[in-house]
């Protein structure tokens, strides 16, 4: 078995993980509001926004890592296709 199908499968798995992370981030940010809470009466809303921001901060490294991995896999796949095309031309 060649390495190209393995790379495509890995790319698909990483892309699925990326979509799940983006979907989760989208559901979290749906309830995030851009407000400044100045008084104590709205402390509940401020706490909710803090919790949302903490959850976003937790998934941010995974999201960035997944983006780097999918970029590297894309470059590897493109490199193999280019290498194959150059070999066929010679």
C-alpha positions as CSV (number, residue, x, y, z in Angstrom):
1,X,0.0,0.0,0.0
2,X,1.4,3.4,-0.9
3,X,1.6,6.3,1.4
4,X,-0.8,8.6,-0.5
5,X,-4.1,6.8,0.6
6,X,-2.8,6.8,4.1
7,X,-2.2,10.6,3.9
8,X,-5.7,11.1,2.4
9,X,-7.3,9.1,5.2
10,X,-5.3,11.1,7.9
11,X,-6.3,14.3,6.2
12,X,-10.0,13.3,6.2
13,X,-9.8,12.4,9.9
14,X,-8.1,15.7,10.8
15,X,-10.5,17.6,8.7
16,X,-13.4,16.0,10.6
17,X,-11.9,16.9,13.9
18,X,-11.4,20.4,12.7
19,X,-15.0,20.7,11.6
20,X,-16.2,19.4,15.0
21,X,-13.9,22.0,16.8
22,X,-15.2,24.8,14.6
23,X,-18.8,23.8,15.2
24,X,-18.2,23.7,19.0
25,X,-16.6,27.1,18.9
26,X,-19.5,28.4,16.9
27,X,-22.0,27.2,19.4
28,X,-20.1,28.8,22.2
29,X,-19.6,32.1,20.5
30,X,-23.3,32.3,19.6
31,X,-24.0,33.2,23.2
32,X,-21.0,35.5,23.7
33,X,-21.7,39.1,23.9
34,X,-19.5,42.1,23.5
35,X,-20.4,44.0,26.6
36,X,-18.7,45.7,29.5
37,X,-20.3,45.0,32.8
38,X,-19.8,48.0,35.1
39,X,-22.2,47.3,37.9
40,X,-22.9,44.4,40.3
41,X,-26.4,43.8,39.1
42,X,-25.2,42.2,35.9
43,X,-22.6,40.0,37.6
44,X,-24.4,36.8,36.5
45,X,-24.0,37.8,32.8
46,X,-20.4,38.6,33.4
47,X,-19.8,35.2,35.0
48,X,-21.5,33.5,32.0
49,X,-19.3,35.4,29.6
50,X,-16.2,34.5,31.7
51,X,-17.2,30.8,31.5
52,X,-17.6,31.0,27.7
53,X,-14.2,32.7,27.4
54,X,-12.6,30.0,29.5
55,X,-14.1,27.3,27.3
56,X,-12.8,29.1,24.2
57,X,-9.4,29.4,25.7
58,X,-9.4,25.6,26.4
59,X,-10.1,24.6,22.8
60,X,-7.9,27.3,21.1
61,X,-4.7,25.2,21.3
62,X,-6.4,22.2,19.8
63,X,-7.9,24.3,17.0
64,X,-4.5,25.8,16.2
65,X,-2.8,22.5,16.4
66,X,-5.4,20.9,14.1
67,X,-4.9,23.7,11.6
68,X,-1.2,23.2,11.6
69,X,-1.6,19.4,11.1
70,X,-4.1,19.8,8.2
71,X,-1.7,22.3,6.6
72,X,1.2,20.0,6.9
73,X,-0.8,17.0,5.5
74,X,-2.0,19.2,2.6
75,X,1.6,20.2,1.8
76,X,2.7,16.5,2.0
77,X,-0.1,15.4,-0.4
78,X,0.7,18.2,-2.8
79,X,4.4,17.4,-2.6
80,X,3.7,13.8,-3.5
81,X,1.5,14.7,-6.5
82,X,4.1,17.2,-7.7
83,X,6.9,14.6,-7.3
84,X,4.8,12.1,-9.2
85,X,4.2,14.6,-12.0
86,X,7.8,15.5,-12.3
87,X,8.8,11.8,-12.5
88,X,6.2,11.1,-15.2
89,X,7.6,14.1,-17.3
90,X,11.1,12.8,-17.2
